[in-house]
Structures are given as C-alpha cells and as structure tokens.
Amino acid sequence: MKTKAAVLWELGEEWSIEDVELDAPKAHEVTVELAATGLCHSDDHARTGDMPISLPIVGGHEGAGVVVEVGPEVEDLKVGDHVVLSFMPACGKCKWCAIGRSNLCDLGALLMQGKMISDGGYRIHAKGQNIGGMSLLGTFSPYATVHEASAIKIHPWIPLDKAALVGCGVTTGYGTSVYIAKVKPGETVVVVGVGGIGAAAIQGARIAGAQHIVAIDPVAYKRDMALKLGATHTAESMEEAIGLVTDLTWGQMADATILTVGVARGSMIGPLLQLTSKGGRGVVTAVAPFIEVDNEFPLMEFTLYEKELRGTVFGGANARADIPKILSMYESGQILLDEMITQTYKLEEVNKGYDDMRAGNNVRGVILHEH
C-alpha cells in the first residue's frame, strides 16, 4: 500500500515526511493501522547519532493500533485485533526468553538494523531505496508491517492513544522501579528526570509502596506533574536533593536511585551514588551517547558500602505479561496515562514535537495518526 512516513535519511537531519510504499505482510507478520505513537527520546538519539543505527529509517517504536492484514503462519493474531507494538520483540525460544528475561531476547540484536525478523529484508520503500523501521517497527507512519513477535494483543476498549505509551516508555519506567530497583514498601526512592520513563518510574515506585519518592527535574511544571503522579518531594538537581534526602532518611539516603534523564552522562553517576544508601541500588535507565565512556565515582563505595549500580533495557519487563498488566492497572486507576500526554501532534508536526521535547515542554508528546 501507499502511505506516508517520517524518514530519517542522514544523521543530524530533521525527520522528512515522505510518500512510501509499504509491503504486505509475509510469514509471521501483520500490518497494523496505527492510531497513535509516542515521541520517545530514543528516536532523537538515533537522529543525533547517540545510538548507532542503520539509515535510512522510519522512526517511531511506541505505537498502538488495529491489525488490518495477516500474513501466512501467524498463530495468535487476526484482522480486527487491537495491539500494542513492543519495541523489544520476544521470540519465546532463545535462552533469555526461556529463563523469563524476554527483555533481553536475542532478536534485540536486530533493533538497530531495522531489518525484518522473518527474512532480513525490508517492507518500506521510498525514492528507490529500502528503508528500515525503528526497533523493527517504524510507527511514525499510519501503517506498519511488523513481525508477530512485536505485537501484543490488548482489550479492544483500551484507548489506543494511551495504550501506545506502554510499548516503550511506561513499561520501561514501571519495570525499572519494580523489577530492577526492586522497590519495597516503606523505602525511599529518587527518580532523576521526569520525562515519559521517569514519570512511569515514579508511578512504579508508588505502586510498590515507597514511603518517600523524590523527583528531580530542572523544569518546574515537570516537578508539579511528578507530584500528581505520586512523588512526595521534588528538587531541581541532584545536588539540591542531597540535603532533602538526608533529612528524609535521617542520613541513610535513598534505598533506590533511578537515572531517567533525556541524555545520560558519566558525570551523573557520582551524584547518583551519593544519593544512594549503603546497600542501596542505583539504576541507569537513561540512554547515553554511544561514545560516552568516562565515569568518575569512588569505587570504594561498592566495597565498603555494598552499593549496586545496575543497567536495564525495557525495565526488565516481559512484554506479553506486563503490557496487558499495566493496561489493567490503567483501567483500575493505579497507573495514570492520560495525565502523561502533555501535547498531541499530527505526523507532519513530528519535528515540532521533538523541538518541544528538547525544550522540556513535554512529559510525553504523542502523534495522533489521521486516516
């Protein structure tokens, strides 16, 4: 079919709205009519080169929609099914899927290539070129042909513009608090950066029973939003938060600290660990430039104070279990998604959406596709 898409042709360029040809689904693939897609910072990391990725590529990896065509050998999806597209596919067969860590599925090796899982080919074409899809998806388009390993069936009554957020940011943030930081009732948690992932990490900490949740962000309205989502205190910087966390914990500091800023830097790790208690867990969820290798922090904190520093992808979540679960918590009012969507855009406004994100104007911007 012929459709439109936001394409990144070269590093550093803006997204270009192009007429593209989308192939029909092949074996184990479906075509999805997308209702909405989130403007995640990771797509901007691809544009800047922070994340090494094969170009050209259709952006977008946080979407939800309705299946409109099913290829051969698809087992669990049919036309009319409502789905969330997970940025991390899960094959169900590799070592990581077999031991319950599908967020580390071996198919993740294909994410930066944009090639299809089934045959290593492409389903998007424009200007005589094959074009990949961000995270094997490419949701900056009203339609996407994807592998069934990336499509998670959801209840048809869930609003698709809200469900789109669960394909990446919300699940990553929630899982970071619950699965990686392992927040327990009564603990003190610090979340550094209140974007889409940070906002969800705050909610995960609240649901896990944290007593104190300190949200750190230089933007005032984001700190206000953090309080609505479950934070108990806010600060403008990690340096400012040191005194606050010291007072809240009687000098013990936070049991869990979570870095969810837009662009992570090595210089942030030392202050993050300073906010972390003895035996506490520091988690780096934010994406750093690929060439960022310099970090300065006292190694003795690990030896004498038994602190931990952990990384994560997708918050340690299992897409097939956690996406439906999080949407059920949205239905019951435990997780707030409507409040996280601060602005909506047309596909043609994708660059304005990212300008707003970089300016700190959005917790999460969302493109609403027109059909």
N, C-alpha and C positions, 0 to 999 in steps of 0.2 A: 504494500500500500504506500501511497504518498502521504507524507505528514511533515511537520516542522520539528526542529530540534535546536537546542543551544549547543553549539560545537566550539570546542577549544582547538584551534589549529596549531598555535605555536605558544611556547611558554611566554608569560607576561602579557599576552594579548587579552582583550576582553572576550566574553562569550559572544559568538556570532550566531544570529538566528538564520537558519538555513532550511531550504526545502530538501528533504531527504527521502530516500526510498527504504522502506522497512520490509525485510523479507518475512514470509510466512514462517511459522514455527516448524522446526524439524523434530526429530525424535527426542522425546523427553522435554520438549519446550512448549511454552504457551505465549500467546500475545495478549497483553493486558491494556485495556483502555484506562489510562491513569486519570484520577480525579485531582490529585494534588501531589506535590513534592516539597520536602523541606529544603531550605537553603543552608546546608551544613557547611561548617568551616573547612572540612576536608576537601571539598571541591575547589575552594580557593587555595588550599595548599597545593593541589595539583596545578593550578594556574601559575602560582609563584615558583614552582619547582621544589618546594619543601618536601613534597612526596614525589619520588621518581615514578613517572607514569608514561606509558606509550601514547603518542599523539598521532593523528587527531583523535578526539574522543568526545562523545556526547556526555555532558555532565549529569549529575544527579544520582543519588543512591539511597534516597529516603522517600519512598513513594507508596501509594495505595491506590487500588482501582478494581476493575471487574474484568475477569477473563472473557475474551471475545473470540478466541480461536485456540484450538488444542491440537498439538502435533501428535504423530504416532507414538505409541508406547507410553503415553502419560497415564499414570496409575491413579492418582489421588485428586485430580482437578478436572472440572468440566466447565463448559461455557456457562456464564452467569455467576460463577463463584466470586465472592469478594476476597481479595488477597492483600496482604502487606508484603512488599518486596524487601527482603532482608539483605543488607549489604554484604553479609557473610553467608555464603551458601553452606549447606550441610549435606554431605553425601550419605551419611549414615553408615559408612563402611570402613573408613580409614581408622587408624589407631585412635586418633583423638576423638572421633565420634563414638567409637566403641567404648571408650572409657568415660564417656559423659562430658567431654570437653569439646563440643562441636564448634565452639567459637574459634578453635584452632584447627578446624578442618583443613585437610591437605589441599582442597580446592581453593583455599585462600591464596595459594601461590599464583593463581591466575588473575587476582584482583587488579593488579597494576598494568596488566597487559590488555585488558578489555576484550579478550577473545572469548568465544563461546565455549562452554564446558564440553558440549557434545562432540565437536569436531575441530576445535581450534580455529574456526573461521569467524566470519563477521555476518551480522544481519542488518547492518546500517550502512548506507552508501550515499555519497554526495560528491558532486564535482569530479566524478570519475574515480573516487577513492573509497577504500574500505575504511569504516570508522568504528572504533571500539565503543564500549559502553562503560561508564564509570562503575567500578565494582561489579562488572558483569551485568549491569542494569541499564543505565542511561535514562533516568527519569525526568530529565529536562526536555521532555517531549510528551505530547498527549498519548503516545502509544509506545510500548516497549515489548520486544520479544525476548523472553528470558528462559533460563533453564528452570525446571520444576523444583530443583534443589534450593532455589532462591525465593520461591513463592509460598507464603504461609496463609492458609485459608483462615478467614475470620468470620464472625457472625455478620450477616448482611445488614443488621440495623445499626452497626457502629458507624458514626460519621467518618467518611473516608479522609476528609481533610485533617481530622485529628489522628486517625489511625496511621497516617503517613509518618508521623513523628516517631513511631515505635519501630520503624525499620532500621533506625540507627541511634539517634541521639538519646531518646528517652530510655531505651533498653540499656544502652551503654552506661548512662549515668546511674540509673537504678541499680544495675548489676555491680557497678563499681563500689557502691556503698554496701550492698547486701552480700555479694559473693566474694569480692576481692578484699575490701577493707573489713569485711565481716563485722559490721557494726552491731553492737549488742545493746539491750535495754540499759538505760542509765549512763551510757557513755557520752563523752564529749567529742564532737566531730567538727573539723574545719574544712570548708569547701572553698577553694581559691579559684574564682572565675564563675560568673553567673550567666553563662550562655545556655544553649539548649542542654548540653551534657551536665553542666553544673546545676542547673535548675532541677534536673531529674535526680542528680545525686543528693541534693537537699531533701527531695521527697523520699528517696530511698532510705536516707538516714532517719527521717521522721517515722516512716512506716516500721523501721527496725527498732524503734523505741529509744533513740538517742535523747538524752536529757538536755544537752546544750548543742546547738548547731550554729556555728559561726560562719557566715557567708562573707567572703571578701571580694570586693569589686570596686574599682575607682569610679564607676558610673552610679550616680545617686538613684536613678529610677530602677536600676537592676538590684540595688540593695533593698529598695522598697518591695520589689517583686519577690525577692528571696524571703522576706518576712511573711508574705502572703502564702508562700509555698511550704513554709514550715521552719524557716530559720528562726532562731531565738535572739540572735545578736548579729550585728554586721560591723564591718570595718572597711576602710578604703584600701588598705595594703597589709601585707603580712607583717611588716614592721610595726604598724599601728596595732595589729591584733595581738602582739606578744603580751602586752600589759593586760589586755582584756582576758585572754585565755589564762594567763597566770592567775588573775583574780578569780575567775570562774571555777578553776580547778584546784585552788589552794596551792598553786605552784607545781602541780603534777603535769600540766599541759594536756594536749588532746590525745585521746586514745587512737583516733584515726584522722589523718590529714589527706586531702584529695586535691590534686592539681588538675584543674579543668579550664585553664586559661586558653585563649584563642591560639597563641603560639607559645609553646614551652621553650624555656631557655635553661641552660645548665646552671646559670647563676641563681635560679629559683629553688634549686634542690636544698641548698644550705638553709635558707629561711624556712622552707617547708619542714625540714627535720628539726629545726629549732622549736617549732610549734608542736612537735610530736613528743609524747611522753616516753618514759622508759617502758620498754616492751610494746610500744605503740607501732602502728602501721602507717607508713606513708605510701601513697599510691599516685603514680604518674599516668593519667589517662590522656592528657593533652598531647597533641602532635607537635613534635619539634622538627625543625629543618633537618633533612637527612644528614647534612654535614655538621650538625651540632654535636661535638664530641667532648667539649671541655666542661667539666663539672668540678666545683670546689665545695667540699664539705668534709668535716672531720671523720675519718674512718673509725676513730676510737669510739664514736657514738654507737657503732654496731657492736664493738667488743665489750665495752663497759656497760652500755645501757640497753643492749639487746633490741635496738630499734630495727624495723624492717623497712625496706624500700622495694615496692613491687610495681610492675607494669601490668597493663591489661589491654586486651582487644575485645571490643563488644561487651565490656564489663563482665567477662566470664559467663555470659548468658548463653542459654540454649534457645535458639530462635523458635523452634517448634513448640517448646514448652512455655517460654517466657513471654513471647509476643501475645498469645491469647490470654495468658495470666495477667499481664499488665493492662490489657484492654478490659478485662473483667474488673480489675481494681479501678479503672477509669469509670466504668459503669456504676460502681458502688460509691464513687466519690472519694476513694482513698488517694488516687493519683489525679492531679489536675492537668489536663491537656489544653483545654480552651484558653486558659489564662497564659499559657506559654507562647501562644501565637500572637505576636505583637503587631505584625503587619502582614498583609497579603499582597500578591503581585500577579500580573499577567506574565506569561512566558517572555514576552518582549521586554519586560522590565527586569530581567534577571540581573543585569549589571547594576541597576539601581539598588536591587535587593542586597547585593554584596557591598556596594558602597555604604549602605545603611548598617550592615553587619560590622564592617571595619570601623565605622564611626561610633560603634557602641549603641546604636539606636534600637537594636532588636535583641530580644531573648531568643526567639526563633521566627524568622520570616518564612512564609510559605507561598509557593506558586500554586494558584488555582488554575487548572487547565480548562480551556474552552473547547467545546466540541460542537 
